[in-house]
Structures are given as C-alpha cells and as structure tokens.
C-alpha cells in the first residue's frame, strides 16, 4: 500500500499469523530517494515511559506480543492473552513461540527521512495487516460556536499516538478542509 507520510516519527504496527506449514514474513518500503528495501533497524523505535519520572524515552526496536491459537484468518489479538512479549530489533518472526498456530503483533514508530509518498510491501504467510502513519482523522476544535463543548477527555495514550481509542463528538460541521 501507499501512504503520504511526514518526515519524523510515524506510528507503525504489524499484525501477522501463521496457521500450518510454511511461514514467512518480510516487510519492505520505498519512497522519495529510497529504492525498495527492508526497513532498517535504525529507522524503528519504541516508546518507554519512566515510571519514576513519567518521562517519555524513545528506544531502539519494536514492542512485540506473541499469541497462540488456531485461526483461519488474522484474528483480533485484543481477544487473546499474549503468551510471550518483548522487544524485537525489527519485524522478525523468529521471536515467535512456535512455528504453527502462532500470531505476532509488532508496534512502535518508524523514522521517515522526508515528506512524501511511501510504498510498503509485506510478504506474509498466512495473513497480515500493516498500519503506518497517524490515524485517518485528527479532530481539532477551532471554534466553540453557539453550543460550547463542555467536556472532552483525551487519554494520554492518544498523545503517544500508538493506540488511538474511538472518540465520539456530536455537533454541527461548518466546513471540511
């Protein structure tokens, strides 16, 4: 798939599973002034928040979770408890707990060198989903108009841009730009 990305850190998440038999996972990208290539480890980072100070640190690698189960298609991993979790240097299926009936979820950020359209290529067996970049819709209140917004709570995890929850707003849309 293709996506326009801004230079800097962009969220990235990959879900993958293997049912039976052969397994494989390969993630590549290409973009402005970049030939098609595997995503380098140096472009991947993850967030760690210091418990004592609450300070956000960006560290190398991706967070991963490993799941075990028998699926015919890519499952909703939120319904399962991971059997293993840790940090991987890249999208490496070798962190899996077993060869069959296994799923992985990788999450972190990818450093994009310059604004532009990037194409991502995922080769996977038996299924995968790749999410890159900020969510499809960012909401910003620019005017409260006649009916002021009284309370909007945005969890801190939204600010980290790694796990966007559903948010509902009601009101009248004056314009879309």
N, C-alpha and C positions, 0 to 999 in steps of 0.2 A: 504494500500500500504506500501511497504518497501522502505527505503532510507538510504544511508550511510550519517551520519552527524558527523561533527567535534564537539568536546567539545566547549562550549561557546554559544554565542548568534547566533541564526539562524532565518531568516525571516520566518514568518508563516502567512498565510492568508486563511480564510474560507469564502466561499460563500454558502448561504442557502436560500431556499424559501419554502413556503407552499401555495398551491393553496386553496383547500377546505377541510373541515373535519379535521380529527386528525392532530396534529402537533407534531413534536419531533425533538430533536437534542441532540446528545451525542457524545463527542469526547474523545477517549482513546488512550493510547500509551503503548508500551512495548519496552524494549531494553536490552542492556547488564546490567545484575544485577538488572533489573527492571521488576517486574511482570506487567501484563496488569492492567492498572488503568486509571482513569480520569486524564487529565493533571492538575496538581495542579496550583492554582492561583499564587503561589510563583515562578513558572517557567515562567510566562508570564510577558512581559514588553512591553512598547511602547516608542517611541521617541518623545520628545518635544524639540523644538529649541527655546531658549530665544530670543525674538525679539530684545531686547536692546543690548545683547552681542553677539548673534549668537552662543552661547554655546549649545552643544547637551546634553540633560539630558535623562536618562532612568528612567521612572516612572512605577509603577505597573499598571497592567491592559492591555487591548487591546482597540484600537480605533474601534468604530463600526459606521456603517451607516445603516439606515433603509429605505427601499423602499416599495412603494405600487404599485400594478399593477396586471393585470390578465395575467398569463403566463402558458403555457402548459409544459414548461421545464425551466431550470435555465437560466435566462436572462443575457445579457451583461449589468451589472449595470452601466457601463460608459455612457450608452444611457439615463439614468434616473437621475433625481434630487432627492437626499435623502429627505425624509420627517422628518427625525429625525437623530441626530448624537450625539455621546458622548463617554464615556469610560465605558467599562464593565470589571468586575473583571475576567471573563472567557468567554467561548463560551456559553453564556446564552441567549436563545431565548426569555426570559421574557422581554428583552429590546425592543421588537417589538412594533409597534404602534397599531396593531390589530391582530386577530387570523388567518384570511384568506386573501388571495391575498396580501401576505407580503413577503419581502425578507430582508436578513441581510448580511452584509459583515463585517467581523472582520479582523483586521490587526495589526501586531506587531512583537514581537520577542519571541522566546522560548529558555530558557536556557537549554542546553543539558549537562548532567554531565560528559560524557566521549565519546570519539570517538567510533563509532560502527554503526551497522545496527539497525534502529528503525522501528517498525511497527506501523502504525496509523490505528485506527478503527473509522469510522464515521457512526453513525446511524442517518438517517435523513428522513424526510417526507416533501416535495415531491422530493427534489433534493438538491445536494450539491457538492462542489468541495473543496478539501483541497490542499494547496500548502505549502510545508515545505522545507526549505533549500535554499541555494543560487541558482541563475539561472543555467540552464543546461550548459551554456557556458560562460566562462570568457575569454576575449581576452587580451593578453599581447604582446606588441611589443618588441621582443628580439633583432631584427636586422633590420635596415632600408634597407639593401641590395643595389641594384642598383637603385631602384626607391624610394627615400625617401618619407615618409608620411609627407605631408606639414601641415595638419590641422586636428586634431581630437578633437572635443569638447565633453566632458563628463559632463552632468548636475550634479549638486551637489546632486540631489536626488538619483542618482545611488550610490553615496558614502554611503548613508544611507541604501542602499540595501532593501528598502521597495517597490520600484516601478520602475522596470527596463524598460526603454523605448527601442524600437527597434533601433539598431545601424547597419549601413551598412559599410562594409570595402571592398575595392577592392584590389586585388594583387595576387601574386603567393604564394601558400602554399608550403614551402620547406619540412616541416615534421609535423607530428602529433604525440604527445606523450602522 
